Amino acid sequence: MSAVARPVVSVVIVNYNGGGLLLECLARLLERTAVPIEILLVDNASSDGSAGEASRAFPSVRLIANSANVGFARASNQGVALARADYLLLLNPDLIVRERAVDTVHAYMAAHPEVGICGPRILLPTGRLDRPCRRSFKTPATYLHKALGLTSLFPESRTFGRYYLSYLDERQTFEVDAVIGAFLMARRSLIDRIGLLDERFFLYCEDEDFCLRAKRAGFKVVYLGEAVAVHHKSSSARRQPVRSLYEWHRSVFQFHRKNIAPEYGPLT
């Protein structure tokens, strides 16, 4: 694929030891997307050679190589700062798009200017829904229901299934509070209004925070059931489980203090 003079969608992929999945991600993205795209690959000091392999295999991809792992939010912002299109797609290197997934999401956003963020139906390799691809914002009740196992026990309940919206048909399209950063398309006018991802989140929760800021600014966030991608939940988190767990708890705490505590008082 030759360089795109005027991309319609800029795809930003943050890589950290993505291995062979990164190469498959790029190959399927290029094969299955008709709308003109540019791809910016931001590598967070991978040690597996995956960024170099990707750069050699796909010369049209623009590589931004960091000397250290600066986290997902900061690396994503590096790519967005260099992007040229009016639509920005954050895409994980372990996510494989199905046929025309990017085109479908872009077409929906182009037809609905009130939508600032859109994400597709994301499946796990087993075929089951990757539940965080459509969510409500966290609340104290959310923590309680998940801690007690009620969210998993009663997915059809509008009370206990509220966080993952598990009572809704996954093949349908509807407005949600948040979609997942593994495939998150945003329009540039939204970013111009609310700014980039909050870099205080090293990993996790930056997508939910971004969606919350979008909705507060008056934009809609939409889950698009007809567009499909497969999430392999890769590699990097499994290779560093302790660091991953630490960052998850740190990000949840940061999200809580920033977005939940002010709404629910000092006891939260």
Protein Blocks (a to p, Z undefined) as FASTA:
>chain_A
ZZdfbafbdcddddehkljmlmmmmmmmmmmpmbdcddddddehiaklmmmmmmmmmmmb
ccdddfbdebjklmmmmmmmmpcbfbdcdddfkbccdehklmmmmmmmmmmmkbmbdcdd
dddfkopacfklpccdddfklmmmmmnommmmmmmbmklmmmnopmbcfkbccddfbdcf
kbccddfklmmmnopadfkbmgghjlmmmmmmmmmnopacdddfkbccddehiaklmmmm
mlmmmmmmmmmmmmmmmmmmmmnojkZZ
